[in-house]
């Protein structure tokens, strides 16, 4: 299969350029339109689409995965991408070409959906709906993993040398208080509508004071849950403390999202909630595709690079939207309850794996300037042996048995592999 390349796909900017390229814009617009329309139809169960809608979502996912595989080839470039001719998108010829680019997707979706619907009996279509619904659970767990390993990369970057962390009741209380203070403005914004606090009912005050209590409780539980991992000898305890704080704030943000969507407190989803979920879906897809693209570049797999990554991302988007729509239709619940459960699951998984995340930070690496100078001097001296000059921390590392085990490249690759 002959391949084409419109830009240097090894460059990380190529991925971002692909997401903003007019050649794939119609596919993004179709993603947003199809997801919204199918969700409404499945929720209302029009024409028995509560289960058949799951088949459509699955067919769309498969079709865009097929497009991603075919995209690096010349024929894939020809049939799935729109050539704007440098004229932009505000002209009739661009949108007529867009219809031609969407036509192969439509044909593929129709063939896949027809095959599934004709081969399965109506009673067995529920299996497809449950399959799509289960993806929501997997994606919520995957989001927790991607956020956690992003925190690991941050901790490895700031890790300097072996030092003790801040353990003890005083530090626990201080960090819990700081977490509560950090969320007070968000409570005022979301809970009180950025208005007068005195106008809220006693029940409303109790609801949001209860959430601040949950924030403090999560901080304390995280402290106790990770104390052993953060007190291990040879690690940078300060970096481990910062990782724990960042993860606690992220968990509490997910808990805030779940709290705001609690059907006991809210009757229906607001526009800001829908926008927030759309942004979250976009971020989750971008993280997944970026990780896949990095792994593809590392192994030389063009099928996961450049604009092919866009089609993988759209396929993931249909899987994510179909999982929410299917779970909502099967549970006869609402978008509020479904997404609230997803945020709660993400927070719980992050808290559960936090000690493991801290242990993955590993031992710190310190590269002293004197060491580099010593090596260069040895290279310039004929017959000199290549021995490193002693640094201020060499003795400390030798006493603790800490080796220079984790170069930055290895740390980055570990994160990509774990996320994948």
N, C-alpha and C positions, 0 to 999 in steps of 0.2 A: 504494500500500500504506500503510494508515494506521499511524502509529507511536505507541507509548506510551513513557512514561518514568516509572520508579518513583523515581528520584532524579536528582540533578544529575550526569550522566555526565561532565561536563567536569572535575569534581573528581577529582584523582588518588586520593582515598580511595575513590571509587566502585568502582574496580577491585578494591581489597582487600576491600571489603564484598561484592562479587560472589563472590569466591572463598570467603567464609565464609557465604554466604547459604543457608539451608535449602532454598530453591527449586531449587538445583542440586546439592545433596548426593547424591541418588541417582545422578546421572550420574558423579560422582567415584568413588563406591563401585563402580559398574559398571566403570569404567575399571580400577581395581585388580584386581577379580575376573577380568575378561575377559583382561587382560594376563597374569596369572599362570597361569590355566588354559590359555590358548592356547599359551603358551610350553612348558609341560610336554607338551601333546599333540603339538606340532610337534617337540620334541626327541625324544620317544619314537616319532614317526612312526606314531601310532595311526590306523587307518582311512585311511592315505595322506594324512594332514594335514600332512606336511612342506611341501607346496606349496599345498594348499587353505587352510591356515591363513593364508598370506600374502594370499589373496583376502579372507578374513574381516577381517583387519586393514585392508586397503585399503578395504573396504566400510564399516567402522566410521569410518575417517578421513573418507571422502566424506560419510557420513551426518551427522557432527557439523559438518562445514563447511557443509552444507546447513542444519542447525539454527542455526548462527551467522548465516547470511545472513537467515534467516526470523525470528530472535529479536526484532529491534526492532519487528516488526509486532504488531498485536493478536492475530492468530491464532497467531503464534509464541509470544507470551507465554502464551497459553491452553493450548497443547498440550505445550510442552516444559518448563514450570516448574511447581513444586509449590507450592500455596498451603497453608501450615501454619496459617493463620487465627490466628496469634499464639500458638498452643498449643505450639509447639516440635515436636521430632521424636520424642519418646517417647510416641507414642500410635498406635493402630491405624489411625485415619483418615488420618494422614500417610502411612503406608507403603502403604495401599491407593491413595491418590492418586498415590504415587510410581510404582506399577505402570502407572497410566494415562499418566503422563508419559514412561515408558520405552517404552510400546507403539509410538508413532510411530517411534521410533528403531529398534526391532526390525523393524518392517515395512519401513522404508527399507533397512536392512542386508540383509534377506532378498531384496528386489527387486534391489538392486545386485549382490549375490553370485550370485543365480540368473542374472542377465543375463550376468555375466562367465563363469560356469561353463558355461552353455549355448552361448555364442558362441565360446568358445575350446576347442580340443582339449586333451586331457590333457597332450600334449607341450608345448603352448604355455603351460601354467600356470607352467612354470619361469621364463618371462619376467617374470611378476608377482613371483615370489619374488626374482629378481635386482633388479627395480625397487625392492622394499621394502628389500632388503639394501643397495643403493647409497645409500639415504637415511641410513643410519648414518654413512657416510663424510661426506656433506654436513653432517649435524648436528654431527659432531665438528669439522669445519672451521668451521661456524657458531658453535660454542661458543668456539673460539679467537678468532674475529673479535669476538664480543660482549664477551669478557673484555678483549681488547686495546683496543677503543674505549672501554670503561669506564675503563681506565687513562689513555687520552688525555684524557677529561673530567676526571679527577683531576689530571693534570699541568697542564691549562689553568687549573684553579681555583687551584693553588698557585703558578703562574708570576707573578712580580712585576716583574722588570726584567732587562735583558740583563746576564748575568754569566757568568763562565767556569765550566765544569764541573770536576769533580775527575778529571783524567786522569793516568795514570802507573802504573808498576808497583806502587808502594806502595799506591795506592788499589785497584788490582785485587786484590792479595793480601788487603788488609783486608776488602774486600767479599766475596771468596770465603770467607774464614775466618768471617765473620759469618753467611753463608748456611749453612755447615756447622754452626755452633753452633745456629742456629735449628732445624735438623732433627734434632739429636741427641735431644731429648726424644721426637719422633715415632718415631724409630727404636727407642728404648727401649720405647715404648708398643706399637707394632705388631710390631716384630721380636722383642722379648724378652718380650712379654706383660706389660710393666710389672713384671717379676720380677727375679730374681737373674741378673746378666749372666754370672757364672761358671758357671752351669749350662748355658750354650749350647755347642754343639759347635764345633770349629774351623772346620768348613764354614759354620756359621751366622754366626760372626764374620766370615768372609771375605765372605759375601753382603752383610751390612749395612755393613761397612767399604767394600765396593765401591760401594754406593749413595752413601755420603757422598763418595766420590771422584767419582762422577758429578755430584753437586751442585756440587762445586768446579769441575769441568770446564765445566759449563753456565754458571756464573758468569763464568769466564774467557773462554769463547767469546762470550758476550753482550757483555762489555766490548770485546773486539776487534772484534766484528761491528758495534757501534754507535758506535765512537769517532769516526768521521768525522761522523756525524749529530749527536752531542752536542757537537762542537767547532765547529759552524757559527756564524758571527758573527751576532749579533743575537738569539739565542735565550737563554732562561734555562737555562743549563747545569745548574744545581742541580736545577731541576724535571725536566730530562731524566734526570739521574742517578737521582732518586727513582723516576721512571717505570720505568727499567730495573731497579732493585732490586725493585720490586713485581712486575714481570713475571717476573723470574727466580724469585722465591719461588713465584709461581703456577705457572710451568712445572715447577718441582721438585716441587710438590705433585702435579701430574698424573703426573709420573714416579714418585713414590712409590706412587701408586695403581696404576700399571702394574706396578711392581716387586713389589708385594704380590700381584698377580694372575698373576704368571709361573707357568705350569704346572710349571716346573722346581723351584719352591720350595714351591708349594701344590698340594694334591691336589684340593680342592673349595672352592667358595665358602662363606664363613661368613655368619652372620646379619648381622654388622656390615657386610660388603661389600654385601649386598643392600639394607640400609638406606641405606648411603652412595650407592649407585646410584639409589635412589628419590629421595633428597634432591637429587642432581645433576640428575635428570630434571625434578624440580619447579622447581628454580632456572632451568634452561635454558628451560623452558616459560614461566615467569613473565617472564624477561627478554625473550623473543621477543614475548609477548603485550603486555607493557607498552610495548615499542618500537612495536608495531603500533597500540596504542591511542593513544599520543602522536601518532603520525603521522596517525591517523584524526581525532583532535581538531583537529589543525593544519589539516587539509583539510576538516573538517566532515563526515567519513564516520561516521555513527552505527553502521554495521554493524561497526566495529572498536572500539566503545566499550562501557563498562559490562559488563552480563552477557553481551552477545554475545561479548566477549573470553574469557569462561569457556569457551564452546563451541569457540572457535578453539583455546584451550589444550588442551581434552580431545582435539580432533582431532589436534593435534600430539603429544599423549601417546600416542595409538594409533599414529601414524606412527613415533614413537621406539621404542615397545615392539615394533611389528611389524618394524622394521629389525633390532633385536637378535635377535629370534626367527628371522627369515628367514636372517640371516647365520650364526647358530649352526647352523641346520638344514642349510644348503647346505655349510658348511665341515666339517660333522660334528665340530665342536669343542665347546667348552663356554662357559658364560657367562663364565668366567674369561678365556679367550683373547680372546673378542670384546670385552669391556669393556677389557681391557688394551690391545688394539690401538687402541681409541678414545682412551684417555687418552694413549697415545704419539703418535698423530697430532695431537691437540690441542696437545701440547707442542711438537712439531716445527714446526707452522704458526705458533705464537706466536713461536718463535725466529726463523723465517724473515722474518716481517713486522715484527719489532721496530724495525729502522732506519726503515721507512716510518712506523710509529706515532710515533716520536720526531719525524720531520719534520712530521707532522700537528699537532703541538702548536702550531706557529707561533710568531710573535713575541709577546712579552709585552705586556700592556696595563697601564698605571699611571694611575689616576685620583686626582689629588691633591686634597685638600680646598681648597687655595688656589685651584685652577682654578675650582671650583664657586663659591667666594665671589666671585671676580673677575667671573664671569659675572652673578651676582645683582646685584652693585654696578652693573655696566654697565646692567642692565635698569632699575634704579631711577633712573639719571641720564638726564634728557631729552637726546636728541641724541647720546648716547654710543654709540660703536661697540662691537659685541659681540666683544671680543678676550679671549682667555684669558690669565689671569695666568701668568707663567712659574713653573714648578715646578722642583724640584731636579733632576728627571730630564729636563726638556725639552731642555736642551743636549746631554745624552748621547745622547738619541734622534736629535736632528737630525744629530749627528756620525756616528752609525752608520747613519743612513738608515732608522731603524725607525719605522714608522707605526702609528697606532692602528687596526689593521686587523681585529681579532677581538673584537667585543663578545661578552659572555657568551651572549646569545640565539643568535647565529650559531654559537658553539661547541657549544651543546647541540643545535641543529638538525642540525649536521653529524654528530654522533654518532648521532642517531636515523636519519638518512638512510643512513649507512654501514652501520649494523647491519641495517637493512631490506634 
